[in-house]
Amino acid sequence: MKKGIICYSSKYGSAKKYAKWLQEALAYDCRDLKSIKATELQNYETVVLCGGIYASGIKGISFLKKHASQLTHQRIAVFCVGASPYDPQAFAQLKQNNGKDLRKDIRIFYGRGAWDESKMTLVDRKLCHILQKVIAKKDPDTYEPWMKALMEARGQSKDWCDKQYLQPLITYLEQTKL
Ligand SMILES: Cc1cc2nc3c(=O)[nH]c(=O)nc-3n(C[C@H](O)[C@H](O)[C@H](O)COP(=O)(O)O)c2cc1C
């Protein structure tokens, strides 16, 4: 049995960046989820998914749900990466939504990613512009944290990735017995 593997599902590179940092810290294997078959994960004691957040959904989490019957013995953790600043209420909601049909002992962690409209696909950029237009009509005092972040990041290039976001996950993996 191998120690652990980090699988990343990343569109613009932030979740991949965190996956590589985690690999340095833990000496686990690290692979793009696209290249992985569920049966391969059975060789590992621990599986970590690093996935970007898109419209409140964690990229790659559907893989864990789809193959749940083959992943019963592994310790599994998820590290999700979004543009919003950490907000306990919003994160609780995100965990609740994404945790549906997910093994109950799977822990979910959060790290802040990046935002660069110049690197987005045309569809993503358009989607974000539509969202920004809708938010712009609201009273700024009523903005939720993700709305505030989206409006502040408008037209800008931001990278909030920081190794420190990984610490709670690393502590969990090091301190929890298998
Ligand atoms: C179309 C679109 C939707 C997004 N939805 C969210 C969201 O719901 N919550 C959030 O925090 N960030 C959201 N983001 C920002 C991404 O999560 C952020 O850029 C992250 O760093 C992407 O990770 P990746 O590069 O590994 O895919 C969205 C970005 C795009 C382009």
The ligand as a Tripos MOL2 file, in Angstrom:
@<TRIPOS>MOLECULE
LIG
   31    33     1     0     0
SMALL
NO_CHARGES

@<TRIPOS>ATOM
      1 C1        -16.9440   30.8580  -14.3720 C.3       1 LIG1
      2 C2        -16.2730   30.9380  -13.0380 C.ar      1 LIG1
      3 C3        -16.9950   30.6500  -11.8850 C.ar      1 LIG1
      4 C4        -16.3810   30.7430  -10.6180 C.ar      1 LIG1
      5 N1        -17.1190   30.4760   -9.5030 N.ar      1 LIG1
      6 C5        -16.5500   30.6440   -8.2780 C.ar      1 LIG1
      7 C6        -17.3060   30.4250   -7.0830 C.ar      1 LIG1
      8 O1        -18.4660   30.0330   -7.0960 O.2       1 LIG1
      9 N2        -16.6920   30.6460   -5.8870 N.ar      1 LIG1
     10 C7        -15.3750   31.0460   -5.7970 C.ar      1 LIG1
     11 O2        -14.8680   31.2460   -4.6890 O.2       1 LIG1
     12 N3        -14.6250   31.2230   -6.9210 N.ar      1 LIG1
     13 C8        -15.1890   31.0290   -8.1420 C.ar      1 LIG1
     14 N4        -14.4350   31.2120   -9.2780 N.ar      1 LIG1
     15 C9        -13.0020   31.5220   -9.1600 C.3       1 LIG1
     16 C10       -12.1490   30.2610   -9.2260 C.3       1 LIG1
     17 O3        -12.5430   29.3230   -8.2470 O.3       1 LIG1
     18 C11       -10.6820   30.6440   -8.9770 C.3       1 LIG1
     19 O4        -10.2450   31.3870  -10.0790 O.3       1 LIG1
     20 C12        -9.7770   29.4620   -8.7130 C.3       1 LIG1
     21 O5         -8.4680   29.9390   -8.4700 O.3       1 LIG1
     22 C13        -9.7900   28.4850   -9.8730 C.3       1 LIG1
     23 O6         -8.9890   27.3670   -9.6010 O.3       1 LIG1
     24 P1         -8.2470   26.5790  -10.7900 P.3       1 LIG1
     25 O7         -7.3670   27.5760  -11.4850 O.co2     1 LIG1
     26 O8         -7.4630   25.5080  -10.1300 O.co2     1 LIG1
     27 O9         -9.3220   26.0160  -11.6920 O.co2     1 LIG1
     28 C14       -15.0200   31.1140  -10.5330 C.ar      1 LIG1
     29 C15       -14.2890   31.3690  -11.7050 C.ar      1 LIG1
     30 C16       -14.9030   31.2970  -12.9400 C.ar      1 LIG1
     31 C17       -14.0770   31.5670  -14.1680 C.3       1 LIG1
@<TRIPOS>BOND
     1     1     2 1
     2     2     3 ar
     3     2    30 ar
     4     3     4 ar
     5     4     5 ar
     6     4    28 ar
     7     5     6 ar
     8     6     7 ar
     9     6    13 1
    10     7     8 2
    11     7     9 ar
    12     9    10 ar
    13    10    11 2
    14    10    12 ar
    15    12    13 ar
    16    13    14 ar
    17    14    15 1
    18    14    28 ar
    19    15    16 1
    20    16    17 1
    21    16    18 1
    22    18    19 1
    23    18    20 1
    24    20    21 1
    25    20    22 1
    26    22    23 1
    27    23    24 1
    28    24    25 2
    29    24    26 1
    30    24    27 1
    31    28    29 ar
    32    29    30 ar
    33    30    31 1
@<TRIPOS>SUBSTRUCTURE
     1 LIG1         1 GROUP 0 **** ****
